[in-house]
Every structure is written in C-alpha cells, then in structure tokens.
Amino acid sequence: MPTPPRQSPSPVQRRPQPSRRGARPVAPVRRKRPRWAMRAVTTLSVVVLASAGIGHAVVTSLDAKIERVDPFKDMKNRPQAGTGMNVLLVGTDGRDRISAEERRKYRLGGAPCHCTDTIMIVHISGDRERASVVSLPRDSYAEVPDGEGRAAHPIKINAAYAEGGPNLTVRTVEHMTHVKIDHYLEVDFTSFMKTVDVVGGVQICTAEPLKDSYTGLDLPAGTHRLMGGEALQYVRARHIDSGSDLGRMQRQQRFMAGLIARATSSGILLNPMRFRDVTRAVLGSVRADKGFGTGELLDLGRAMRNFSPSSSEFTTVPIRQMSYTVKGIGSTVKWDTEKAERLFRALREDQPLAALRGRTKAVPVEVAPQEIRVQVENGTQTEGLGKRVDAALAATGFRTTGRPVDATGRTVPRTVVAHDPRWDRSAKSLAAALPGSELRPVKGLGSTLKVVVGADFQRVLKVRSTDPTQGESIVVRGDEAVCS
C-alpha cells in the first residue's frame, strides 16, 4: 500500500492520495432484536474510518481506543478454518447512554437489557470481492457446548452472552454453525443516531404507510431521507406488520444497504472533516478481540474503498418453526437444519450465497408462511383429506393448528381461503400455495386464516417469502435493497 501523506500541522488538511491498489469490498455490518442494525451500523462506521485513507497513525489512535475482550480464551476443538474472514458481530443494548430528552422523544423507555439483541456472521471473501452477512435470530434455539465445568444444555442463542459473555457466545455460534470465527466485534446502539446524522441521513422507500405507536414512527408511503432519530424509530418498529421481528429485520437490511450506499457515494471516505466526525460518533462503542487491530482495520479500509452494495449479500438462517416451545426456556425459533447447513457450508467454502438461489423452485409470496396461522377444514367427502392438506401446508412452512376438522354443510366445490380483511396479504400468500383457491374476506375472523378444502383440490405448492429474512435462505444483494 502506498505510504500515506504526512498530516500537516496547518489548519488546512491536505487531501489524502487515493490508493492505486485494486479495491476490495468489505462486509456490510448489520443487524438485529430491533436493534441489531444499529450496532451493525456502528461497526460499519469503524470500517469507514479505516477506509478514508487518512493514514496509519490516525487508524492506530482509533485502534488504541477500542476496548479489548478475549472471546477465544482456552477454546479447543474449534471448526477448521475456511477461506476468507468470518467476523462475529454482536450488539448490546446501551440506551442508558442516550440523553433523557432523546429517550422521551424517540420512545426509548425502559431499562437496557445488557444482552445480545443482535448476532450476525459477517463473511468477507478471500479475494475481498464479496461480503456476506448472515443474521442469527436472537431467539434461536441453540445448544451450549460443554466445557469449563458446564454441561451441554439448550438455550436461546442470545442468552449465551448473559451466561458466559463473549467466550460462550463464540463457542455456541461455532457449535451451531461449524463456522470458525476469526474476529469478534461487539457494539451498542448509542451512537447510531449520530452516525446516521454524520453521513447526512439515509434514504429509504416504502410502498405502504408505516405507523407504529410503540416507537412513534409515522411515515407516509413514498421515499424518505431519515436522520438519526427517525432512523432509530424505523429500525426498531415492530408493530406495523404481521412479520413482527422478522418483518423488522427486512427493514433493517434495507436500511443497512441504504447506509452503505450513502457512505460509499457521498465523499465521506475522502473527507477528513467528516472522517473526524464519524470517528467521534463511534469512539467508545466498540469492543473487539485482541487480534482485531490496526492491520485488520486498514485491510478492511482498503477493501471498502471501492465497495458497493452490489458486492454484498444479506440473508438469515432458514427457519423451520417460529414458535418452538422448549421446557424451561419458552418460545424459540427453530432452524431448518438441512437448509442451514447448506448456508453455512457456503460460508466455509467461501462461496457466494446467491448460489443458493433457485435450488428450490417455489412460488414467491409477500408474507412468509412461517408467519401465517392456518386452520384446515375438509369440505369434501374424502376421508382424511383435511389431515393431508394440514400436513402439506405445515411441510411448506405454514403454522397450521395440526387439528383439521370437517366442514359443516354440503360439499364445497372450490377450495376457499377465508380471512379477516386485515390479513389480506397473508391470505394472498396462503392462496398462492393452493392453486385455484378462492379468497373470501370474513370480517372478525381474526389472525387465524381458514382453509376449506374443496373438491377441486389437487396439491399444495411450495412457497417462499420475498422477505430476505425468511425461509429458503433468500439472499438479497445490497443494491436490490436500496430504493430505486
């Protein structure tokens, strides 16, 4: 790398010389509960600092201010290292560091949980040409490996941090994914609003109005440039769609892609003053392993120089069951073991996640089947048909009751999807799995949709959500998530 120019003592700073070296993209940092994206944004800001080309001394001073942890202490029997670099990014709640006025304004009441609301694996390819980000839902059912006098036991994956800190978090993630973690970054979201403000806001687009009484978010349909406070509301909102946390994760992914696009196209990387402002916004919010130092920051910075959202991939672990109840733990998120293994194998082998697309032919739908509750009724004289349809819908991901019943009255000639008008998007997604079915609005029916199987029934089609946080490991490139 060319030697960076000396910094002049003059008040007028010299423009740094751009590197002639081939640029390599870096991992977009994102993430998580509603706050994973905030912490990812903060980590992204640290990478942005390194990429500005200001010089080794400046980055070294930043390195010196990062708090250090040792998440790999005494770890044995770890997965085999693959190609590329895997960074485990976790986010912790730090709302107590936000001013009381801002907490009131943006409805950040309550005490901080001091837990991991966000867990993501950020994979940077060996050639630094691609970044893949895989989010692990905070309520994922996990198994803590034995060690240090601790017997193996089930747990929610985010509880590993409370039980054993960064070390047990890394152990648990490696045990679940068989992906070796090379570096560990831990951030909170206190500097999220400042970071967004420093880059001049982030543009998002929404086809429908977004209104959430919990966070105070109130956006009409259209394109908006969100500054820090509104951006915080946007990524935290969880009461504006049936997807709850998972729908929110999709919005967070879009926001992250927008932030990356903004940071890499607005001159921030080559503006020393804005560089300084971003530095001030994020200092003190990052903890990292001892091996993540100046060299790694500069490597990421060089990779970031020509980074674009199109060189990034965003996805989440494929989910088999949204509400998997475990005694003593409660409701958890159960991964789809087979599909998750394909996803993590791609990381281990340094393969693009986009290669996972098209492996399973499925009808794209707006609402993930895992989010749709269904009661099946047999409207025919064919004994056991309701049970078969219930099982087929459950196999493609729908949350059936598992207790199909016989419809009363005459035989139904055509399969019907009865639904409350408020759940029309879910009804359309369910109808897509039942070719030829009729949509029938029923006011007051509630959130559980009803399928009355008719004489025309032939089969249940496999469906997949267009939401990149759902089901079939749907991978979205950064440029596909940014407003067009």
LINPECOR-V25862 format. One record per residue. N is the residue number from 1. PHI is phi in whole degrees, -180 to 180 (none if undefined). PSI is psi in whole degrees, -180 to 180 (NA if undefined). NEAR is the number of other C-alpha atoms within 8 Angstrom. Layout:
N	PHI	PSI	NEAR
N	PHI	PSI	NEAR
This chain:
1	none	136	4
2	-59	145	5
3	-67	126	4
4	-68	150	10
5	-67	150	7
6	-67	149	5
7	-83	126	6
8	-75	142	8
9	-71	-11	4
10	-65	149	5
11	-60	-24	5
12	-91	113	5
13	-82	144	8
14	-81	147	6
15	-71	128	7
16	-66	147	9
17	-77	131	7
18	-68	148	5
19	-74	144	7
20	-92	-2	5
21	-73	149	5
22	-58	132	4
23	-78	149	10
24	-128	134	14
25	-77	161	17
26	-124	169	14
27	-69	132	12
28	-75	135	14
29	-100	128	13
30	-146	-175	15
31	127	107	18
32	123	NA	18
33	none	-129	9
34	-69	-11	14
35	-102	5	15
36	-63	-36	15
37	-64	-34	16
38	-63	-44	15
39	-72	-34	19
40	-64	-41	15
41	-59	-43	15
42	-62	-44	16
43	-65	-39	12
44	-56	-40	10
45	-61	-38	12
46	-62	-41	10
47	-64	-41	12
48	-58	-39	13
49	-58	-46	13
50	-66	-30	14
51	-82	-7	14
52	-74	-12	14
53	73	22	13
54	-70	-32	10
55	139	159	9
56	-62	-39	9
57	-63	-41	6
58	-66	-45	8
59	-66	-36	14
60	-62	-39	9
61	-65	-35	8
62	-67	-44	10
63	-55	-41	9
64	-65	-22	6
65	-95	-3	8
66	-79	128	12
67	-70	140	8
68	-105	144	8
69	-133	166	9
70	-124	81	9
71	-77	-10	11
72	-106	12	7
73	-61	128	6
74	58	24	4
75	-82	134	7
76	-130	166	4
77	54	46	4
78	-85	161	7
79	-61	156	8
80	-70	139	6
81	-67	141	7
82	-106	-164	10
83	-90	145	9
84	92	-169	11
85	-129	132	12
86	-112	122	12
87	-113	126	12
88	-90	117	14
89	-107	121	15
90	-122	151	15
91	-123	138	19
92	-121	153	15
93	-76	129	13
94	-136	36	11
95	-65	-20	11
96	-67	-12	7
97	-96	2	6
98	-95	142	9
99	-60	152	7
100	-60	-36	6
101	-64	-45	6
102	-70	-33	10
103	-63	-39	12
104	-70	-45	9
105	-63	-42	7
106	-106	17	12
107	56	54	10
108	-104	47	10
109	-71	173	6
110	89	163	4
111	-86	148	6
112	-66	146	8
113	-87	-18	6
114	51	46	7
115	-133	176	11
116	-90	101	13
117	-82	-13	15
118	-138	135	20
119	-140	123	17
120	-140	148	14
121	-104	121	12
122	-106	114	15
123	-105	126	13
124	-109	122	14
125	-61	156	12
126	-60	-32	9
127	-90	3	7
128	60	27	12
129	-100	-8	12
130	-150	145	15
131	-125	132	16
132	-122	130	15
133	-119	120	17
134	-117	118	11
135	-92	141	13
136	-109	112	11
137	-52	137	12
138	-62	-28	13
139	-95	15	10
140	-58	136	13
141	-67	128	13
142	-138	167	10
143	-126	119	12
144	-78	127	13
145	-71	158	10
146	-75	164	9
147	145	153	7
148	54	43	4
149	74	10	5
150	-109	127	6
151	-80	151	7
152	-61	141	9
153	-160	156	8
154	-75	154	8
155	-166	160	11
156	-78	139	13
157	-62	-31	14
158	-74	-17	15
159	-79	-12	10
160	-61	-35	14
161	-66	-45	13
162	-65	-32	8
163	-82	-38	7
164	-144	17	9
165	65	-161	10
166	-57	-36	10
167	-63	-49	12
168	-70	-30	13
169	-63	-47	13
170	-64	-45	12
171	-57	-46	11
172	-67	-44	14
173	-64	-44	11
174	-64	-39	13
175	-64	-37	10
176	-80	-33	8
177	-108	-20	8
178	61	26	9
179	-105	125	13
180	-76	129	11
181	-90	124	11
182	-90	-36	8
183	-142	157	12
184	-127	128	13
185	-127	134	13
186	-129	125	12
187	-136	161	15
188	-116	178	14
189	-103	16	15
190	-65	-30	10
191	-97	7	11
192	-58	-51	13
193	-62	-42	12
194	-64	-40	9
195	-62	-45	15
196	-64	-41	14
197	-63	-40	10
198	-63	-38	11
199	-83	1	13
200	87	20	7
201	90	166	11
202	-128	135	14
203	-86	132	12
204	-130	160	13
205	-131	146	9
206	-141	134	9
207	-79	-21	6
208	-127	156	7
209	-61	143	10
210	-118	114	11
211	-135	124	9
212	-134	113	12
213	-68	-24	7
214	-68	-46	9
215	-99	-15	11
216	88	5	10
217	-65	134	13
218	-150	92	8
219	-120	127	7
220	-72	165	7
221	-61	144	10
222	134	-164	9
223	-103	137	9
224	-139	147	7
225	-104	114	8
226	-95	130	11
227	-91	-178	12
228	-49	-53	13
229	-64	-49	9
230	-66	-35	10
231	-62	-39	12
232	-62	-43	12
233	-63	-41	12
234	-63	-45	10
235	-80	-16	15
236	-93	-20	10
237	-57	132	13
238	-137	10	12
239	-122	31	9
240	-119	0	9
241	-156	165	7
242	-71	-13	7
243	-76	-11	10
244	50	-127	10
245	-61	-36	9
246	-73	-38	9
247	-64	-37	13
248	-66	-37	14
249	-61	-37	13
250	-64	-44	11
251	-63	-37	10
252	-66	-38	15
253	-63	-43	13
254	-63	-40	12
255	-65	-42	13
256	-61	-43	13
257	-62	-40	14
258	-65	-38	15
259	-66	-42	12
260	-61	-45	11
261	-61	-42	11
262	-65	-46	10
263	-67	-30	12
264	-98	4	13
265	-129	2	7
266	-111	11	8
267	83	3	8
268	-62	-39	12
269	-66	-22	15
270	-117	17	10
271	-111	104	10
272	-57	-36	11
273	-69	-43	6
274	-70	-34	10
275	-55	-47	14
276	-63	-41	8
277	-65	-41	9
278	-65	-40	13
279	-57	-49	12
280	-63	-31	7
281	-70	-31	10
282	-109	-14	13
283	-58	138	10
284	89	-4	7
285	-103	-1	12
286	-117	137	13
287	-122	141	11
288	-145	163	13
289	-69	161	12
290	-64	-26	8
291	-82	-10	5
292	-92	94	11
293	-126	-154	8
294	-58	-43	10
295	-60	-44	7
296	-67	-39	8
297	-62	-43	12
298	-68	-38	12
299	-60	-45	8
300	-66	-36	13
301	-64	-44	16
302	-62	-40	12
303	-66	-33	15
304	-75	-19	14
305	-57	-42	13
306	-111	27	9
307	-68	143	12
308	-139	154	12
309	-56	-27	11
310	-68	-14	9
311	-94	11	12
312	-119	154	14
313	-131	133	15
314	-120	133	13
315	-159	-178	14
316	-137	170	14
317	-66	134	16
318	-60	138	12
319	-111	133	13
320	-92	-42	12
321	-145	129	12
322	-77	-38	10
323	-119	79	8
324	-98	107	11
325	-84	130	8
326	-124	127	8
327	-57	130	5
328	84	-10	4
329	-118	-40	9
330	104	-154	8
331	-80	127	9
332	-126	174	14
333	-107	120	14
334	-95	125	12
335	-73	156	12
336	-86	105	11
337	-57	-47	7
338	-65	-46	6
339	-72	-34	10
340	-64	-39	12
341	-63	-39	9
342	-63	-41	8
343	-63	-49	12
344	-72	-28	11
345	-63	-38	8
346	-61	-39	11
347	-65	-46	12
348	-62	-35	11
349	-95	8	8
350	59	40	11
351	-102	147	8
352	-62	137	9
353	-68	-24	12
354	-60	-21	8
355	-66	-19	7
356	-74	-19	10
357	-63	142	9
358	80	-3	6
359	-68	-32	5
360	-121	118	6
361	-77	123	6
362	-150	154	8
363	-78	124	10
364	-72	135	8
365	-132	161	12
366	-78	-41	10
367	-107	130	13
368	-63	139	15
369	-59	-29	14
370	-63	-17	13
371	-99	4	11
372	-115	119	13
373	-90	132	12
374	-134	134	12
375	-111	125	13
376	-100	135	16
377	-123	137	13
378	-88	110	14
379	-98	21	14
380	-124	177	12
381	-92	3	6
382	-79	112	5
383	-66	133	6
384	84	-2	6
385	-66	-39	9
386	-60	-40	14
387	-65	-40	10
388	-67	-41	8
389	-67	-41	11
390	-58	-46	13
391	-66	-39	9
392	-67	-41	9
393	-66	-41	13
394	-64	-36	10
395	-67	-29	7
396	-91	3	10
397	116	-11	11
398	-70	147	13
399	-89	79	13
400	-76	160	12
401	-73	-21	9
402	77	6	8
403	-132	71	9
404	-66	151	12
405	-129	168	8
406	-89	134	8
407	-72	147	9
408	-87	153	5
409	94	-159	4
410	-76	167	5
411	-66	135	9
412	-90	122	11
413	-72	-30	7
414	-129	137	12
415	-62	135	16
416	-119	136	13
417	-109	101	15
418	-89	137	13
419	-154	150	18
420	-68	136	14
421	-55	-25	8
422	-70	-17	4
423	-113	40	9
424	-68	-33	10
425	-66	-41	8
426	-64	-39	10
427	-63	-40	13
428	-65	-38	10
429	-66	-41	14
430	-67	-42	11
431	-63	-31	12
432	-63	-27	11
433	-83	-10	12
434	-124	82	12
435	-56	132	9
436	87	-1	7
437	-74	159	10
438	-106	132	9
439	-84	130	11
440	-134	104	8
441	-66	137	9
442	-136	105	9
443	-62	137	8
444	84	3	5
445	-69	-29	9
446	91	-165	8
447	-81	-16	8
448	-88	120	10
449	-83	154	15
450	-121	127	12
451	-106	119	12
452	-102	109	14
453	-73	124	16
454	-101	176	14
455	-65	-19	11
456	-84	-3	8
457	-60	134	9
458	-120	-52	4
459	-162	168	6
460	-105	124	10
461	-84	150	11
462	-78	136	9
463	-125	157	13
464	-140	147	13
465	-78	144	15
466	-78	-7	11
467	-69	123	11
468	-70	-2	13
469	-100	11	13
470	-123	159	16
471	45	-103	14
472	-82	33	10
473	55	48	15
474	-66	123	15
475	-103	129	12
476	-119	130	11
477	-75	156	12
478	-57	-40	16
479	-72	-17	9
480	-81	-17	8
481	-97	-13	11
482	-83	146	12
483	-56	137	9
484	-93	NA	2
